[in-house]
Amino acid sequence: AAPPLSEQLRRFEGGFEVETWSNLPQGSGMGTSSILGGAVICAMAKAAGLILSAESAVHAVLHMEQLMTTGGGWQDQCGGIYPGIKACQSPQGLPLHVTTHVLPLSPE
């Protein structure tokens, strides 16, 4: 198990400050907040020496978006976390469990 967050942040003398911006309008449907959230979560985990699976990162973004009430889509972050072309699915109901399948591409 990972040490408590307060202990992890002491390594960085208190925490992180992250500033972001986008020229896309809020609610554009481009998944910007979710993709950006995935990038930040993965970068912070790496800085803290944690290893996140892609699936864990996807669900961490879902949780983050719920806490921030940004209204992100349930699958938007998959576009930035998984490579290539992918298909995402989740059974109906809560809690969400997103499964992502990376689709193979022919070199042709």
MOFEN-V979948 format. One record per run of one state. SS is the DSSP state (alpha for helix, beta for strand, coil for the rest). FROM is the first residue (numbers start at 1). TO is the last residue. If there is no record, write none. Layout:
SS	FROM	TO
SS	FROM	TO
This chain:
coil	1	4
alpha	5	10
coil	11	31
alpha	32	47
coil	48	53
alpha	54	68
coil	69	77
alpha	78	81
coil	82	85
beta	86	90
coil	91	97
beta	98	102
coil	103	108
